[in-house]
Amino acid sequence: PHLWDGDGRADAERAYRAARAGETGRFQGLCRTQKGAAKWWDVVVRPMLGADDKPEKLLAIARDITERKTADLAEAERARLATLRGDIAVAVTRAGDTQPILQHIAELLVRDTDAAIAQIWTLADPAAPPQRIASAGPQMLLDDGHLPPRTGGFEIGRIIASRQPHLTNDIANDATNGDAEWARREHMVGFAGYPLI
């Protein structure tokens, strides 16, 4: 069971417990090969009974299902993003004040992308700092005491200045991150920022 990543570890432990109790166990899990490649496996664990009809050994038969699992995960991701796009489309067609609509969109982004935080900033006056008008995610990340980004500074400010998206999967070591220690402390890994012009 210690070979399996994530939820597969608990599933493997249940399957091995079932086999030790004389039943057949089955699970699917992600495991790395000796060369380090991550592969999905469908595993059946069966007891091999001794003379006393009690489990003496366990037989595990694993089948590589990486291709099928990858396709299933990709399809689930496409469906999840299609739902998100639809929910955002419905939100932007609502009548009323803009701020509650944008707040709802930030909440949808956190819910449907597994993001730790989603924020929407506006820039009414290029000479003034941008204003955060919508924010969703854990409170400790929202009230972190960070000052509003100046145009050209930090990730948000640089997106405003360049009018270009900024993406990274290594936020702590990203050149635009003004507080690497904060990113490490909060276990922030990636950042995706897009200008809405």
TORKETI-798669 format. One line per field, with one value per atom (N, C-alpha, C): atom name; x, y, z. Coordinates in pm, 1 decimal, m for minus. Layout:
atom: c(CA  ...)
c1: c(X  ...)
c2: c(Y  ...)
c3: c(Z  ...)
% end
This chain:
atom: c(N  CA  C  N  CA  C  N  CA  C  N  CA  C  N  CA  C  N  CA  C  N  CA  C  N  CA  C  N  CA  C  N  CA  C  N  CA  C  N  CA  C  N  CA  C  N  CA  C  N  CA  C  N  CA  C  N  CA  C  N  CA  C  N  CA  C  N  CA  C  N  CA  C  N  CA  C  N  CA  C  N  CA  C  N  CA  C  N  CA  C  N  CA  C  N  CA  C  N  CA  C  N  CA  C  N  CA  C  N  CA  C  N  CA  C  N  CA  C  N  CA  C  N  CA  C  N  CA  C  N  CA  C  N  CA  C  N  CA  C  N  CA  C  N  CA  C  N  CA  C  N  CA  C  N  CA  C  N  CA  C  N  CA  C  N  CA  C  N  CA  C  N  CA  C  N  CA  C  N  CA  C  N  CA  C  N  CA  C  N  CA  C  N  CA  C  N  CA  C  N  CA  C  N  CA  C  N  CA  C  N  CA  C  N  CA  C  N  CA  C  N  CA  C  N  CA  C  N  CA  C  N  CA  C  N  CA  C  N  CA  C  N  CA  C  N  CA  C  N  CA  C  N  CA  C  N  CA  C  N  CA  C  N  CA  C  N  CA  C  N  CA  C  N  CA  C  N  CA  C  N  CA  C  N  CA  C  N  CA  C  N  CA  C  N  CA  C  N  CA  C  N  CA  C  N  CA  C  N  CA  C  N  CA  C  N  CA  C  N  CA  C  N  CA  C  N  CA  C  N  CA  C  N  CA  C  N  CA  C  N  CA  C  N  CA  C  N  CA  C  N  CA  C  N  CA  C  N  CA  C  N  CA  C  N  CA  C  N  CA  C  N  CA  C  N  CA  C  N  CA  C  N  CA  C  N  CA  C  N  CA  C  N  CA  C  N  CA  C  N  CA  C  N  CA  C  N  CA  C  N  CA  C  N  CA  C  N  CA  C  N  CA  C  N  CA  C  N  CA  C  N  CA  C  N  CA  C  N  CA  C  N  CA  C  N  CA  C  N  CA  C  N  CA  C  N  CA  C  N  CA  C  N  CA  C  N  CA  C  N  CA  C  N  CA  C  N  CA  C  N  CA  C  N  CA  C  N  CA  C  N  CA  C  N  CA  C  N  CA  C  N  CA  C  N  CA  C  N  CA  C  N  CA  C  N  CA  C  N  CA  C  N  CA  C  N  CA  C  N  CA  C  N  CA  C  N  CA  C  N  CA  C  N  CA  C  N  CA  C  N  CA  C  N  CA  C  N  CA  C  N  CA  C  N  CA  C  N  CA  C  N  CA  C  N  CA  C  N  CA  C  N  CA  C  N  CA  C  N  CA  C  N  CA  C  N  CA  C  N  CA  C  N  CA  C  N  CA  C  N  CA  C  N  CA  C  N  CA  C  N  CA  C  N  CA  C  N  CA  C  N  CA  C  N  CA  C  N  CA  C  N  CA  C  N  CA  C  N  CA  C  N  CA  C  N  CA  C  N  CA  C  N  CA  C  N  CA  C  N  CA  C  N  CA  C  N  CA  C  N  CA  C  N  CA  C  N  CA  C)
c1: c(80.3  0.0  84.1  208.7  290.4  340.0  324.6  369.5  274.9  150.9  46.6  37.9  7.8  m3.7  m147.6  m161.2  m291.7  m393.8  m518.2  m627.9  m601.7  m516.8  m485.6  m426.5  m358.5  m297.1  m404.3  m505.8  m613.7  m692.2  m715.2  m786.9  m707.1  m574.9  m489.3  m493.7  m489.2  m494.2  m624.8  m737.5  m866.7  m866.8  m811.8  m809.2  m721.8  m606.7  m518.7  m580.6  m652.0  m722.2  m828.9  m903.3  m1007.5  m944.4  m830.4  m765.2  m713.0  m659.9  m612.4  m727.8  m849.7  m968.6  m1032.8  m971.0  m1022.5  m1110.1  m1123.9  m1206.3  m1117.5  m1177.0  m1102.8  m1115.9  m1003.8  m1004.0  m967.3  m1017.2  m986.1  m980.1  m888.0  m876.6  m805.5  m815.6  m739.7  m655.0  m531.7  m443.7  m331.8  m268.9  m156.4  m28.1  64.8  190.6  302.0  418.1  532.6  608.1  651.9  732.8  874.7  960.9  1099.5  1170.8  1129.2  1191.2  1129.2  1030.3  970.2  845.4  801.3  680.3  556.9  465.7  340.8  242.2  190.5  94.3  m24.3  m140.1  m261.9  m273.6  m314.0  m325.6  m460.5  m514.8  m632.6  m577.8  m596.8  m532.1  m637.0  m623.1  m705.5  m613.9  m655.3  m577.0  m659.9  m604.5  m677.5  m598.1  m671.2  m601.4  m566.3  m453.0  m416.3  m427.1  m520.3  m553.5  m456.2  m429.0  m344.5  m428.9  m365.2  m433.2  m550.5  m542.9  m650.8  m758.8  m757.5  m851.6  m843.4  m729.0  m706.2  m602.6  m611.2  m515.5  m371.4  m292.3  m151.7  m62.1  m103.6  m31.8  m134.6  m87.0  m173.6  m118.8  m209.2  m172.3  m231.8  m146.3  m192.3  m167.8  m271.0  m261.5  m295.9  m199.6  m217.0  m221.6  m316.0  m329.9  m313.5  m227.9  m202.2  m325.3  m386.6  m504.9  m478.2  m350.6  m312.0  m382.0  m384.7  m443.8  m592.5  m665.9  m809.2  m834.6  m758.1  m777.3  m746.0  m639.8  m604.0  m716.3  m774.1  m886.2  m1007.0  m1036.3  m1149.4  m1129.8  m1008.1  m979.1  m988.2  m939.7  m946.8  m1092.3  m1175.7  m1317.3  m1387.3  m1354.6  m1413.0  m1369.7  m1245.0  m1195.9  m1267.0  m1285.9  m1359.3  m1502.7  m1566.9  m1704.6  m1708.6  m1609.8  m1605.7  m1586.4  m1496.7  m1472.7  m1591.3  m1661.6  m1781.5  m1889.3  m1902.2  m1998.3  m1959.8  m1830.1  m1783.0  m1812.6  m1781.5  m1809.8  m1958.8  m2043.2  m2186.9  m2232.8  m2180.4  m2218.2  m2173.5  m2055.4  m2007.2  m2092.3  m2127.7  m2212.8  m2346.7  m2404.5  m2531.0  m2510.4  m2399.3  m2372.7  m2359.4  m2288.6  m2266.1  m2391.3  m2491.8  m2615.1  m2715.2  m2683.1  m2774.6  m2777.9  m2894.4  m2907.3  m2867.3  m2825.0  m2792.2  m2651.4  m2608.8  m2476.7  m2367.6  m2260.9  m2150.4  m2075.9  m2054.3  m1970.2  m2024.0  m2152.7  m2201.1  m2187.6  m2201.8  m2185.4  m2040.7  m1946.5  m1804.5  m1764.9  m1824.4  m1797.9  m1844.3  m1961.2  m2012.8  m1919.7  m1866.9  m1774.5  m1646.2  m1593.2  m1473.5  m1501.1  m1620.0  m1655.9  m1668.1  m1722.1  m1730.3  m1590.9  m1498.0  m1361.8  m1295.1  m1313.0  m1255.0  m1321.0  m1452.1  m1524.6  m1486.9  m1478.5  m1465.0  m1322.6  m1225.7  m1087.7  m996.2  m1049.4  m968.8  m862.8  m886.3  m793.2  m804.3  m693.7  m695.4  m758.8  m744.5  m796.5  m822.9  m927.2  m957.1  m993.5  m932.0  m958.1  m980.0  m1062.0  m1083.7  m1051.7  m963.3  m917.7  m963.7  m989.1  m1021.4  m921.4  m905.4  m815.2  m893.3  m955.6  m1035.1  m945.4  m834.9  m743.7  m601.7  m536.3  m401.2  m301.1  m328.3  m236.1  m256.9  m368.8  m401.2  m379.5  m361.1  m348.3  m477.3  m467.8  m589.1  m667.5  m795.0  m881.5  m932.0  m921.1  m975.8  m1125.6  m1207.6  m1352.2  m1422.9  m1351.4  m1410.3  m1299.6  m1329.4  m1227.6  m1294.7  m1244.8  m1297.7  m1181.3  m1198.2  m1093.5  m1076.6  m980.3  m960.2  m932.9  m994.5  m981.8  m837.6  m756.1  m617.6  m541.3  m583.3  m516.6  m572.9  m698.0  m760.7  m716.9  m699.4  m664.2  m518.7  m430.4  m290.3  m210.9  m274.7  m205.0  m123.3  m128.4  m54.1  m116.4  m33.5  m80.3  m133.0  m224.4  m268.5  m147.3  m141.1  m24.2  m20.6  96.1  111.8  127.0  88.4  104.1  250.5  277.4  414.3  477.2  418.3  476.3  398.2  465.5  407.6  330.2  268.1  201.6  87.6  m1.8  m119.2  m76.2  14.8  61.7  129.2  203.9  272.0  173.4  69.1  m34.4  m102.7  m130.6  m193.4  m102.6  26.7  120.3  142.6  154.8  187.4  64.0  m52.1  m176.4  m162.2  m77.4  m52.2  m80.0  m125.5  m143.8  m9.9  m17.4  103.2  67.0  142.9  117.7  247.4  239.4  356.1  310.1  388.9  366.2  473.8  545.2  649.7  649.9  539.7  519.7  626.7  676.2  776.2  904.9  938.8  1062.7  1038.6  916.6  884.3  941.4  1001.1  1065.5  967.5  839.0  742.0  682.9  713.3  657.1  733.9  662.2  726.2  741.4  685.6  692.2  700.8  820.5  841.2  815.4  852.2  832.6  683.9  603.0  457.5  404.1  449.3  402.3  439.4  560.5  602.0  520.8  503.5  430.3  285.7  224.0  84.3  71.7  186.8  189.4  129.8  156.3  111.3  207.4  152.2  235.3  226.3  105.6  87.4  11.0  17.9  m51.9  m95.6  m218.0  m267.4  m340.5  m293.7  m357.9  m380.9  m501.5  m537.9  m594.8  m551.9  m612.6  m746.7  m845.4  m975.7  m987.2  m967.0  m955.8  m1081.2)
c2: c(m121.6  0.0  127.4  122.0  242.9  291.1  210.3  248.1  345.3  354.6  425.9  571.5  657.1  800.9  837.5  941.6  1001.1  904.1  912.6  828.5  680.5  650.6  511.8  436.9  507.9  442.0  383.5  462.8  414.4  303.3  318.1  214.1  84.7  94.4  m24.8  m92.7  m13.8  m72.2  m147.8  m92.3  m160.6  m291.8  m288.7  m410.0  m518.0  m479.1  m577.6  m632.2  m547.1  m594.8  m696.8  m667.6  m761.0  m894.7  m891.1  m1015.6  m1093.0  m1023.3  m1091.9  m1154.6  m1099.7  m1154.6  m1265.3  m1300.8  m1410.0  m1368.7  m1239.9  m1190.7  m1134.7  m1106.5  m1044.2  m892.4  m822.7  m676.7  m621.5  m503.0  m440.3  m290.3  m226.7  m81.4  m31.3  98.4  166.7  272.4  285.4  382.2  426.6  536.1  595.0  553.8  496.7  448.9  477.4  510.3  537.7  408.6  396.9  281.6  302.0  201.2  214.4  328.5  360.6  470.5  605.6  605.6  730.7  774.7  699.1  736.5  705.4  802.1  781.7  707.7  596.6  516.4  480.7  470.2  425.7  274.5  208.0  62.6  21.0  m85.4  m152.3  m279.6  m292.6  m400.1  m488.7  m618.6  m717.6  m790.4  m797.9  m866.5  m983.5  m1104.2  m1225.6  m1301.5  m1363.1  m1446.7  m1581.7  m1633.9  m1771.0  m1851.2  m1944.8  m2016.1  m2130.6  m2151.5  m2262.3  m2385.8  m2487.5  m2615.0  m2596.1  m2494.3  m2471.2  m2377.1  m2350.4  m2260.7  m2117.1  m2079.8  m1940.7  m1879.8  m1746.3  m1682.6  m1705.0  m1760.6  m1786.7  m1685.8  m1648.6  m1550.9  m1466.0  m1354.9  m1268.0  m1261.0  m1265.5  m1252.4  m1122.5  m1032.4  m905.3  m907.1  m878.7  m873.1  m729.5  m663.8  m523.2  m510.0  m427.5  m400.7  m250.7  m211.1  m70.6  m10.5  89.9  155.8  305.0  339.9  481.1  551.8  490.6  555.3  583.0  483.9  501.2  603.8  595.2  686.9  830.4  848.9  982.3  1040.1  957.7  1003.3  1037.8  955.1  982.2  1112.8  1134.6  1256.7  1379.6  1367.3  1479.2  1512.5  1410.7  1433.5  1499.6  1454.4  1515.2  1661.4  1690.4  1828.5  1915.5  1863.0  1938.6  1967.9  1869.4  1889.0  1992.2  1985.9  2080.7  2223.6  2241.0  2374.7  2424.9  2335.4  2375.3  2424.1  2355.4  2398.7  2535.8  2554.7  2683.9  2794.7  2771.2  2872.5  2905.2  2802.5  2825.3  2905.2  2870.6  2943.3  3088.9  3113.6  3251.6  3327.4  3262.1  3326.7  3367.7  3281.7  3315.1  3432.7  3431.4  3537.9  3674.1  3680.3  3811.3  3865.9  3783.3  3833.8  3883.7  3867.4  3914.7  4066.7  4118.0  4262.5  4295.8  4418.0  4462.2  4516.8  4540.0  4595.7  4499.9  4554.5  4474.7  4400.3  4462.6  4401.1  4266.3  4250.8  4118.4  4013.4  4055.2  3961.9  3914.2  4008.8  3971.7  3887.4  3915.7  3834.8  3690.6  3676.0  3541.9  3469.3  3540.8  3480.4  3435.4  3516.2  3477.0  3349.4  3340.6  3220.2  3097.6  3116.4  3006.8  2958.0  3051.4  3014.1  2929.8  2967.8  2889.8  2752.0  2750.1  2622.9  2525.7  2576.5  2488.1  2468.2  2540.5  2521.8  2473.5  2451.5  2411.6  2516.2  2640.5  2748.4  2780.4  2821.0  2861.8  2999.2  3080.4  3216.5  3266.8  3346.3  3412.4  3556.5  3649.7  3791.0  3861.8  3966.1  4052.2  4194.2  4258.9  4394.1  4487.6  4613.4  4712.5  4826.9  4892.9  5008.1  5122.9  5203.0  5315.2  5431.8  5450.3  5562.5  5506.5  5515.1  5458.9  5517.2  5634.5  5695.1  5640.2  5573.7  5520.7  5369.7  5312.7  5166.1  5097.8  4978.9  4905.2  4868.1  4847.2  4812.7  4669.9  4593.2  4457.2  4469.4  4426.1  4440.8  4308.2  4197.7  4066.5  3972.5  3887.6  3797.1  3677.6  3558.9  3437.1  3345.4  3269.2  3177.9  3187.9  3115.4  3116.4  3256.8  3289.5  3423.9  3460.4  3362.6  3395.8  3446.7  3407.0  3456.3  3590.9  3617.8  3742.2  3860.2  3839.8  3948.4  3937.1  3924.5  3899.7  4026.2  4142.8  4266.4  4318.8  4254.0  4301.9  4431.6  4524.0  4650.5  4629.7  4715.4  4703.7  4716.0  4635.6  4640.6  4768.9  4826.6  4944.0  4895.1  4978.1  4941.4  4911.7  4792.5  4751.5  4669.6  4662.5  4587.3  4462.2  4359.9  4230.8  4174.7  4058.4  3993.8  4078.3  4123.5  4198.7  4327.5  4399.2  4525.1  4505.4  4397.8  4372.5  4331.8  4261.3  4226.7  4354.1  4445.3  4572.3  4650.1  4658.6  4736.0  4674.1  4541.7  4476.1  4442.7  4434.6  4390.7  4250.4  4169.8  4032.9  3938.6  3814.9  3718.3  3683.2  3637.9  3587.7  3454.7  3349.7  3215.3  3158.6  3091.4  3021.4  2904.6  2798.3  2684.4  2677.3  2787.6  2796.2  2937.2  2974.1  3111.2  3158.3  3068.5  3110.7  3157.1  3101.8  3138.8  3225.1  3273.3  3356.8  3497.0  3552.2  3683.3  3794.4  3777.5  3883.9  3875.7  3769.1  3752.9  3841.6  3932.3  4023.3  3967.6  3849.5  3793.3  3640.8  3592.2  3448.0  3372.2  3430.8  3362.1  3341.7  3443.1  3430.3  3316.6  3308.2  3202.4  3065.1  3051.4  2922.5  2890.3  2989.8  2968.2  2926.5  2985.0  2954.2  2836.8  2774.0  2658.4  2693.6  2815.7  2858.3  2800.7  2737.3  2674.3  2749.9  2771.5  2832.7  2963.5  3037.9  3166.0  3179.9  3223.6  3254.0  3385.0  3484.1  3614.9  3659.7  3710.1  3750.6  3892.3  3977.3  4110.3  4101.9  4168.4  4177.0  4319.4  4334.0  4467.8  4497.1)
c3: c(0.0  0.0  0.0  55.1  64.5  m72.1  m176.6  m310.3  m379.1  m332.0  m404.4  m362.3  m459.3  m434.7  m398.4  m318.1  m288.3  m232.4  m286.9  m239.5  m264.5  m362.1  m393.1  m275.6  m187.0  m71.1  20.7  52.4  139.9  70.5  m61.0  m136.2  m136.8  m152.9  m152.0  m15.4  90.5  225.6  247.2  200.1  213.2  135.1  13.5  m69.8  m5.8  49.8  113.0  242.5  316.4  437.1  399.6  291.7  245.7  207.9  136.8  95.3  215.7  315.9  436.9  513.9  494.1  559.9  476.7  362.9  281.8  165.1  141.1  31.4  m78.8  m193.4  m302.5  m290.0  m296.6  m293.5  m429.6  m459.4  m588.6  m571.0  m642.6  m637.3  m761.3  m783.8  m887.9  m820.5  m866.2  m803.4  m895.0  m854.5  m926.4  m856.5  m932.5  m876.1  m976.0  m925.6  m1012.6  m1042.7  m1166.3  m1204.2  m1152.2  m1169.3  m1124.8  m1194.7  m1317.1  m1391.6  m1357.4  m1267.9  m1222.7  m1296.7  m1396.1  m1470.4  m1386.2  m1378.0  m1304.0  m1393.2  m1344.3  m1420.9  m1332.0  m1396.4  m1328.4  m1343.7  m1234.2  m1233.5  m1177.7  m1236.9  m1182.1  m1117.4  m986.3  m911.3  m843.6  m862.2  m793.0  m695.4  m569.0  m465.8  m414.7  m432.0  m392.6  m287.0  m193.5  m95.4  m156.8  m119.0  m155.4  m26.5  m25.2  97.1  123.5  251.0  292.6  319.4  378.2  406.6  501.7  587.1  684.2  629.4  498.1  431.8  481.7  535.5  577.8  484.0  461.1  370.4  416.8  326.7  356.6  285.0  163.1  82.3  9.7  m46.0  m125.7  m267.2  m363.1  m503.3  m555.6  m604.4  m660.4  m810.8  m886.9  m1032.7  m1073.0  m1139.9  m1177.8  m1329.3  m1375.6  m1519.5  m1541.1  m1634.6  m1666.1  m1735.3  m1671.2  m1727.9  m1749.5  m1763.0  m1773.2  m1888.9  m2004.9  m2122.4  m2100.2  m2049.8  m2026.1  m1916.0  m1807.5  m1694.5  m1736.3  m1814.5  m1862.2  m1947.9  m2034.4  m2118.5  m2032.4  m1931.0  m1841.0  m1765.6  m1715.1  m1639.6  m1730.1  m1854.4  m1948.7  m1980.6  m1998.6  m2026.9  m1908.1  m1787.3  m1666.9  m1654.5  m1689.0  m1683.1  m1786.2  m1906.5  m2009.1  m1964.0  m1903.8  m1856.0  m1743.9  m1653.9  m1541.9  m1593.2  m1690.8  m1745.1  m1827.1  m1895.3  m1969.4  m1872.5  m1760.3  m1657.6  m1603.1  m1576.7  m1526.5  m1627.2  m1754.4  m1857.2  m1862.1  m1853.1  m1853.9  m1732.7  m1615.1  m1493.2  m1499.2  m1555.0  m1567.6  m1669.5  m1779.4  m1880.0  m1820.5  m1737.8  m1671.1  m1576.2  m1502.0  m1404.2  m1471.6  m1584.5  m1647.0  m1715.4  m1735.8  m1798.0  m1694.7  m1567.7  m1463.5  m1458.9  m1427.2  m1408.0  m1265.5  m1244.3  m1109.3  m1100.0  m976.2  m951.7  m998.5  m1049.1  m1102.0  m992.1  m878.1  m774.7  m726.9  m694.6  m654.3  m764.5  m889.1  m1000.8  m1007.6  m995.6  m1000.2  m878.3  m763.8  m644.4  m667.8  m727.7  m758.9  m856.2  m954.4  m1050.7  m980.4  m888.4  m812.7  m733.3  m673.7  m597.7  m689.2  m809.6  m906.2  m945.4  m965.0  m1003.4  m894.9  m768.7  m659.5  m654.2  m666.3  m658.2  m770.5  m892.0  m1007.2  m1058.6  m1006.5  m1052.9  m941.6  m822.4  m707.2  m672.8  m712.5  m679.7  m530.9  m471.0  m331.0  m316.4  m419.1  m412.8  m554.2  m569.9  m697.8  m665.8  m737.1  m713.8  m845.9  m841.3  m956.9  m912.8  m988.7  m959.4  m1070.8  m1037.1  m1139.6  m1131.7  m1243.6  m1252.2  m1313.8  m1227.4  m1275.7  m1315.0  m1241.5  m1264.4  m1272.2  m1387.7  m1400.1  m1300.7  m1246.6  m1150.3  m1009.0  m985.7  m852.5  m851.0  m731.3  m724.4  m768.1  m823.9  m858.8  m733.0  m748.0  m636.2  m651.1  m543.6  m543.0  m517.4  m614.4  m599.2  m576.8  m596.2  m570.3  m528.7  m429.6  m379.3  m315.5  m346.9  m287.5  m253.0  m148.6  m103.9  46.0  100.8  246.0  299.3  412.0  468.9  499.2  542.7  577.1  454.8  335.7  216.5  171.8  207.2  163.1  247.4  375.2  465.6  506.0  408.4  437.8  464.3  455.9  484.7  368.1  253.0  137.7  87.1  48.1  m5.4  m147.0  m192.3  m331.2  m423.7  m528.4  m616.8  m697.0  m708.0  m794.0  m937.8  m1031.4  m1171.4  m1197.7  m1249.8  m1278.8  m1168.5  m1047.9  m937.2  m906.5  m861.1  m828.5  m948.3  m930.8  m1043.6  m1099.7  m1011.7  m1057.3  m1127.4  m1066.6  m1125.6  m1259.8  m1274.1  m1402.3  m1510.7  m1471.9  m1569.7  m1618.4  m1526.8  m1563.9  m1658.0  m1624.4  m1705.9  m1843.8  m1849.5  m1976.6  m2060.3  m1993.7  m2058.3  m2115.7  m2051.2  m2093.0  m1975.6  m2003.9  m1894.9  m1830.5  m1707.3  m1639.3  m1574.5  m1609.2  m1557.7  m1503.4  m1388.2  m1335.5  m1249.4  m1250.3  m1161.1  m1053.6  m1034.2  m931.7  m875.7  m809.6  m765.3  m667.2  m581.5  m482.9  m549.3  m664.5  m733.7  m857.1  m874.4  m989.1  m967.7  m1070.9  m1059.9  m1025.4  m1059.7  m1031.9  m891.7  m818.4  m684.4  m586.5  m523.0  m428.7  m289.1  m259.5  m125.1  m133.8  m166.2  m183.8  m54.1  58.8  186.7  215.6  184.9  202.2  116.6  m9.9  m100.3  m45.0  8.2  66.0  191.3  276.6  402.1  376.0  273.8  240.9  144.6  109.8  19.2  m117.3  m162.8  m294.5  m398.2  m500.7  m603.3  m735.1  m782.3  m913.8  m906.3  m1015.3  m1026.8  m1172.0  m1193.6  m1328.0  m1321.1  m1396.0  m1398.9  m1541.4  m1568.0  m1703.9  m1701.3  m1794.6  m1803.2  m1875.9  m1824.9  m1891.3  m1945.4  m2074.0  m2132.7  m2213.4)
% end
